[in-house]
Amino acid sequence: MRLARPALALLLTAAALPALAHTGADAGAHHHGFLAGFMHPLTGLDHLAAMLAVGLWSALAARNGRELLAAPLGFAAMLLAGALMGLAGVALPAVEPMIAASLLVLGLLVFTRKRLPAFASAALVGVFAIFHGLAHGQELAGETDAALTLAGMLAATVLLHAAGIGLGWALRRANHWLPRLAGVAVALLGAALLGGVT
């Protein structure tokens, strides 16, 4: 029970951050550079929820180190790949709906603690990460400091994955309802965003 209080405080803090946040590529003009890129996943509700959920699910469902790291590393790698695609002018349909769908799916994975083989975990989150990255790459196309902005974004993504893993590890045996509650919250956010873009 000692672990549940700090975990609840961390969840409430994370929930409070997005009150002033935008939700990604549809937010309008952005400042660029490493710091702006670093802050974007921390202040965009959709990105913050997705990054934390990937780490949380990994910690709750993994049985070994390979499974623990597969989804976070897969997400980070494919986020970068998607961003580079966006910078190169690649366009895919349904970018915003896929970002919203990623939250719905990740929330359900956290809620159920569904275990998948390492490769399947990385592939599943990797598909969604391409769309998250693509939105940012398109947003930054033509900017001279796009590489710095993407580096900041990737650094924050990795840190949020690590925070999600830490939170999930703390809750793995200490509590059953808090991670389920977090999963429901992420899934509901995804469903709400999906309803708004479809």
One Martini backbone bead per residue (centre of mass of N, CA, C, O) as a GRO file, in nm:
protein
  198
    1MET     BB    1   0.053   0.066  -0.014
    2ARG     BB    2   0.293   0.263  -0.027
    3LEU     BB    3   0.301   0.272  -0.349
    4ALA     BB    4   0.018   0.395  -0.414
    5ARG     BB    5   0.052   0.696  -0.338
    6PRO     BB    6   0.277   0.782  -0.537
    7ALA     BB    7   0.125   0.683  -0.787
    8LEU     BB    8  -0.120   0.868  -0.755
    9ALA     BB    9   0.038   1.134  -0.765
   10LEU     BB   10   0.151   1.089  -1.051
   11LEU     BB   11  -0.120   1.069  -1.198
   12LEU     BB   12  -0.228   1.350  -1.112
   13THR     BB   13  -0.001   1.513  -1.234
   14ALA     BB   14  -0.036   1.413  -1.526
   15ALA     BB   15  -0.334   1.513  -1.545
   16ALA     BB   16  -0.266   1.825  -1.499
   17LEU     BB   17  -0.077   1.912  -1.734
   18PRO     BB   18  -0.294   1.922  -1.987
   19ALA     BB   19  -0.466   2.181  -1.928
   20LEU     BB   20  -0.245   2.358  -2.123
   21ALA     BB   21  -0.277   2.180  -2.368
   22HIS     BB   22  -0.225   2.035  -2.657
   23THR     BB   23  -0.303   1.793  -2.950
   24GLY     BB   24  -0.076   1.853  -3.160
   25ALA     BB   25  -0.092   1.917  -3.500
   26ASP     BB   26  -0.365   2.104  -3.438
   27ALA     BB   27  -0.233   2.366  -3.268
   28GLY     BB   28  -0.041   2.510  -3.459
   29ALA     BB   29   0.190   2.705  -3.373
   30HIS     BB   30   0.548   2.663  -3.328
   31HIS     BB   31   0.819   2.608  -3.164
   32HIS     BB   32   1.169   2.554  -3.202
   33GLY     BB   33   1.371   2.298  -3.093
   34PHE     BB   34   1.471   2.109  -2.840
   35LEU     BB   35   1.282   2.218  -2.615
   36ALA     BB   36   1.020   2.208  -2.776
   37GLY     BB   37   1.037   1.905  -2.835
   38PHE     BB   38   1.046   1.814  -2.537
   39MET     BB   39   0.767   1.953  -2.447
   40HIS     BB   40   0.545   1.834  -2.629
   41PRO     BB   41   0.485   1.551  -2.484
   42LEU     BB   42   0.424   1.706  -2.200
   43THR     BB   43   0.168   1.900  -2.333
   44GLY     BB   44   0.036   1.669  -2.497
   45LEU     BB   45  -0.215   1.463  -2.431
   46ASP     BB   46  -0.182   1.237  -2.643
   47HIS     BB   47   0.126   1.191  -2.600
   48LEU     BB   48   0.142   1.146  -2.299
   49ALA     BB   49  -0.049   0.902  -2.284
   50ALA     BB   50   0.099   0.716  -2.482
   51MET     BB   51   0.382   0.701  -2.349
   52LEU     BB   52   0.290   0.600  -2.071
   53ALA     BB   53   0.128   0.348  -2.168
   54VAL     BB   54   0.359   0.188  -2.287
   55GLY     BB   55   0.517   0.155  -2.019
   56LEU     BB   56   0.292   0.043  -1.841
   57TRP     BB   57   0.228  -0.209  -2.007
   58SER     BB   58   0.508  -0.334  -2.006
   59ALA     BB   59   0.527  -0.371  -1.692
   60LEU     BB   60   0.256  -0.536  -1.650
   61ALA     BB   61   0.312  -0.776  -1.887
   62ALA     BB   62   0.592  -0.855  -1.845
   63ARG     BB   63   0.842  -1.137  -1.806
   64ASN     BB   64   1.082  -0.972  -1.939
   65GLY     BB   65   1.317  -0.763  -2.068
   66ARG     BB   66   1.231  -0.785  -2.362
   67GLU     BB   67   0.928  -0.716  -2.316
   68LEU     BB   68   0.974  -0.445  -2.169
   69LEU     BB   69   1.137  -0.300  -2.430
   70ALA     BB   70   0.989  -0.338  -2.701
   71ALA     BB   71   0.773  -0.111  -2.712
   72PRO     BB   72   0.942   0.143  -2.651
   73LEU     BB   73   1.150   0.099  -2.882
   74GLY     BB   74   0.946   0.074  -3.112
   75PHE     BB   75   0.817   0.349  -3.080
   76ALA     BB   76   1.067   0.532  -3.105
   77ALA     BB   77   1.162   0.431  -3.384
   78MET     BB   78   0.883   0.488  -3.539
   79LEU     BB   79   0.863   0.784  -3.474
   80LEU     BB   80   1.113   0.863  -3.632
   81ALA     BB   81   1.028   0.744  -3.903
   82GLY     BB   82   0.770   0.915  -3.932
   83ALA     BB   83   0.908   1.192  -3.920
   84LEU     BB   84   1.086   1.149  -4.172
   85MET     BB   85   0.852   1.111  -4.363
   86GLY     BB   86   0.726   1.391  -4.317
   87LEU     BB   87   0.977   1.554  -4.408
   88ALA     BB   88   0.963   1.406  -4.704
   89GLY     BB   89   0.631   1.415  -4.776
   90VAL     BB   90   0.475   1.200  -4.654
   91ALA     BB   91   0.140   1.064  -4.700
   92LEU     BB   92  -0.127   0.968  -4.486
   93PRO     BB   93  -0.406   0.845  -4.391
   94ALA     BB   94  -0.553   0.899  -4.087
   95VAL     BB   95  -0.375   1.028  -3.859
   96GLU     BB   96  -0.564   1.121  -3.626
   97PRO     BB   97  -0.725   0.855  -3.591
   98MET     BB   98  -0.469   0.683  -3.520
   99ILE     BB   99  -0.396   0.833  -3.265
  100ALA     BB  100  -0.661   0.778  -3.119
  101ALA     BB  101  -0.651   0.465  -3.146
  102SER     BB  102  -0.396   0.427  -2.976
  103LEU     BB  103  -0.530   0.501  -2.707
  104LEU     BB  104  -0.745   0.287  -2.700
  105VAL     BB  105  -0.556   0.041  -2.717
  106LEU     BB  106  -0.363   0.107  -2.482
  107GLY     BB  107  -0.579   0.118  -2.264
  108LEU     BB  108  -0.667  -0.180  -2.297
  109LEU     BB  109  -0.389  -0.303  -2.236
  110VAL     BB  110  -0.368  -0.196  -1.952
  111PHE     BB  111  -0.632  -0.311  -1.838
  112THR     BB  112  -0.559  -0.626  -1.924
  113ARG     BB  113  -0.253  -0.704  -1.943
  114LYS     BB  114  -0.165  -0.784  -2.222
  115ARG     BB  115   0.026  -1.039  -2.351
  116LEU     BB  116   0.307  -1.015  -2.571
  117PRO     BB  117   0.524  -1.061  -2.781
  118ALA     BB  118   0.781  -0.865  -2.849
  119PHE     BB  119   0.732  -0.826  -3.153
  120ALA     BB  120   0.427  -0.759  -3.135
  121SER     BB  121   0.453  -0.511  -2.958
  122ALA     BB  122   0.636  -0.344  -3.145
  123ALA     BB  123   0.447  -0.353  -3.393
  124LEU     BB  124   0.193  -0.228  -3.278
  125VAL     BB  125   0.316   0.045  -3.175
  126GLY     BB  126   0.466   0.116  -3.441
  127VAL     BB  127   0.224   0.187  -3.613
  128PHE     BB  128   0.132   0.427  -3.437
  129ALA     BB  129   0.404   0.586  -3.432
  130ILE     BB  130   0.407   0.674  -3.724
  131PHE     BB  131   0.169   0.879  -3.688
  132HIS     BB  132   0.292   1.052  -3.474
  133GLY     BB  133   0.546   1.127  -3.643
  134LEU     BB  134   0.411   1.237  -3.899
  135ALA     BB  135   0.279   1.484  -3.772
  136HIS     BB  136   0.555   1.616  -3.698
  137GLY     BB  137   0.697   1.616  -3.971
  138GLN     BB  138   0.489   1.792  -4.119
  139GLU     BB  139   0.515   2.034  -3.920
  140LEU     BB  140   0.851   2.058  -3.984
  141ALA     BB  141   0.856   2.113  -4.264
  142GLY     BB  142   1.121   2.339  -4.357
  143GLU     BB  143   1.278   2.343  -4.103
  144THR     BB  144   1.600   2.405  -3.987
  145ASP     BB  145   1.541   2.270  -3.674
  146ALA     BB  146   1.412   1.977  -3.691
  147ALA     BB  147   1.626   1.790  -3.562
  148LEU     BB  148   1.617   1.917  -3.278
  149THR     BB  149   1.318   1.874  -3.225
  150LEU     BB  150   1.324   1.563  -3.256
  151ALA     BB  151   1.529   1.508  -3.035
  152GLY     BB  152   1.354   1.617  -2.804
  153MET     BB  153   1.112   1.430  -2.852
  154LEU     BB  154   1.265   1.162  -2.814
  155ALA     BB  155   1.366   1.212  -2.527
  156ALA     BB  156   1.083   1.242  -2.398
  157THR     BB  157   0.973   0.970  -2.482
  158VAL     BB  158   1.174   0.795  -2.324
  159LEU     BB  159   1.106   0.918  -2.044
  160LEU     BB  160   0.803   0.839  -2.048
  161HIS     BB  161   0.847   0.541  -2.069
  162ALA     BB  162   1.007   0.518  -1.804
  163ALA     BB  163   0.780   0.627  -1.623
  164GLY     BB  164   0.578   0.403  -1.696
  165ILE     BB  165   0.750   0.170  -1.596
  166GLY     BB  166   0.780   0.264  -1.304
  167LEU     BB  167   0.479   0.267  -1.242
  168GLY     BB  168   0.417  -0.027  -1.322
  169TRP     BB  169   0.615  -0.158  -1.125
  170ALA     BB  170   0.484  -0.042  -0.865
  171LEU     BB  171   0.186  -0.174  -0.951
  172ARG     BB  172   0.211  -0.478  -1.011
  173ARG     BB  173   0.157  -0.570  -0.683
  174ALA     BB  174   0.018  -0.330  -0.516
  175ASN     BB  175  -0.208  -0.286  -0.753
  176HIS     BB  176  -0.519  -0.311  -0.953
  177TRP     BB  177  -0.698  -0.044  -0.999
  178LEU     BB  178  -0.508   0.181  -1.103
  179PRO     BB  179  -0.427   0.068  -1.383
  180ARG     BB  180  -0.718   0.038  -1.480
  181LEU     BB  181  -0.789   0.336  -1.459
  182ALA     BB  182  -0.575   0.432  -1.658
  183GLY     BB  183  -0.679   0.267  -1.899
  184VAL     BB  184  -0.959   0.396  -1.913
  185ALA     BB  185  -0.867   0.689  -1.955
  186VAL     BB  186  -0.716   0.642  -2.223
  187ALA     BB  187  -0.950   0.512  -2.380
  188LEU     BB  188  -1.148   0.753  -2.352
  189LEU     BB  189  -0.972   0.956  -2.494
  190GLY     BB  190  -0.960   0.804  -2.762
  191ALA     BB  191  -1.266   0.799  -2.813
  192ALA     BB  192  -1.306   1.106  -2.814
  193LEU     BB  193  -1.105   1.170  -3.043
  194LEU     BB  194  -1.232   0.985  -3.253
  195GLY     BB  195  -1.509   1.132  -3.254
  196GLY     BB  196  -1.368   1.414  -3.354
  197VAL     BB  197  -1.222   1.276  -3.641
  198THR     BB  198  -1.489   1.102  -3.778
   0.00000   0.00000   0.00000
